[in-house]
Amino acid sequence: MSKTPAATAAISFEAPVGWVTVEATGEKITGLTMTSRKGAEFGSSAVLREAKQQLLAYFAGKLTKFDLPVELNGTEFQKAVWKQISKIPFGKTLSYADIAKKLGKPLASRAVGGAVGSNPVPLVVGCHRVMGASGRITGYSGGEGIPTKRWLLALEQIKSAD
């Protein structure tokens, strides 16, 4: 597993899903968290200002595809899963099993779930668009968990089975 380089800059701002903190190393986004309180801010980076602008446009329903440089650090399997998630368009979903099949590992749904949960840049790599096989919400590690995922799905007019 490759180690994530230390962030050189971070920005934190309030959003409909709580406080969003975006970290960058150089001019690439390396982390994004959603929490109930403001995160640390340090350094300066043009990519962070652009990320904030794009994220706020997304939350306002005015942006459907992010155009930000990201550096995803993880295992080769995690990177493959995140690449598949990146291909899911706004307003659409895939199941964990769908992603496992796309990777040529049809029995790896649980491993896909683990990779989805360790996505370092949720929202930008839209892991909220991954659902259980029956279309149910099975969990979400961002923000307040499932309520945050429900809010994001509603923003994209995606209905879940629960």
N, C-alpha and C positions, 0 to 999 in steps of 0.2 A: 504494500500500500504506500502510495506516495504521500509525503507529509505536506500539509498546507503551509505555505510560507506565511510568516507573520504579516498581518495587515499593516499597511503603511498609512492608511487613512480610514476614517469612518464618519458616517453622518447618521443622525437619528432624527426622525420626524414623526408627528402624529398623523395617523391615518384611520379610516373607518374600522380597521382590524386591530387597533391598538397602536403602540409605538413600533415603527419599522426602523431597524438599524441595518445599514448596508456597509459592508467593509470592502476595501479594495487593496490590492497589492499592486503598486505601480498604477497602470491604467486599465486594470481588469478587475471585475467584481469577483470576489472570492467567498463572500458570505452574506447572508441575509437572515435576520431573525425578526419575529413579531412577538412582542411581549407587552406586559401591562405597564411598563415604565420606560422612561427614556434611557437609551443606551449611551455608551461612551462615544464621544466625538473627539477626533484628533486628526491631525494632518490636513492635507488639502488635495483634492483630486477632481479634475474635470469630469471624469467618469461618474463620480458620486453625485455631482450636481445634475448630470444627465439622467442618472438612475432615479433620483428623486422626482424629477420632472416627469419621466415616463411612468413611474409608479403612481403618482398622483393622477395622471391622465387615465391610467387603467382603472383606478378606483372610482373615477368620475364617469366611467363608461365610454371614454373617448379614445381609448387605445386597445387594440386587440392583439397586438404582437410586439414584443419587446425587441429592441435592436441595441443590445448592450454586449460589450466584450466580456466574457466570463472565463474564469479559469477554474475548472472543476477538478478537485483533487480527491482521489479515492482509488479503489481497486479497479482493475480492468472491467470486472463484471459491473460494478457500480456505474462506471462511466458509460458502459453500453446501455444500461437501464436509463440513465439520465438522458442519453442521446435519443432514445425512443420516446421518452416523455416530452422532450423538446419538440418533437414532431406532431404532438397532439394539438390541433388547432383550437383556438378560442371557441367555446361553446360546445365542444365535443369531449368525449371520454373514451378511455380504454380500461379494460380490467387488468388486474395483475396477471391473470392467465393469458390475456391477449399479448401482453408484453413478453411474457415467458416464451410464447410460441414464436413471436417475431425474432427472438434471440436464438431460436433453434433449441430451446431448453424447455419443452412443454411441461415438465414436472417441477419447474423451479419457481412456481408462484410465490411460495413463502420467501424464498431468497430475493425475489423481485420486491416483495413487500418491505424487506429489510433495507434494500437499496433505496426504495422510494422514501422511507422514513429517515434516511441519512442524507437526503438531498441538501447540499450546503446553500443553495440559492432558490428556496421556494418562491413562488410567484413568477420569477424570471424563467425558471424551469418548472412549469406548471404542474407540480405533483398533486395538486388538489383535483386534477382531472382524471386521476386514477381511482377506480371504484372496485368494489367486490364484484364477483362474477354475476351476481343477481342484480347489479345496479345499486347495491346498498353502499352507504358510507361505512367503511370498516375502521376508520381512524384517521387522525391527522395530527402531526406533531407541531404544527405552526400555531402561533397565537394561543387562543383558548381551546385548541383542539377541534373537535367536531363542530361546535358553533361557528368557528372561523371558516371551516371548510364549507359549511352550509351557506354562509354569507357569500363566499367566493363563487360557489356554484350558482346561487341566485343572481349574482352580478352578471354571470355569463348565460343566464337563462337555461341552466342545466337542471333537470329534475332528477332526484334520486328516488330509489324504490322504498325508502323508509319514511 
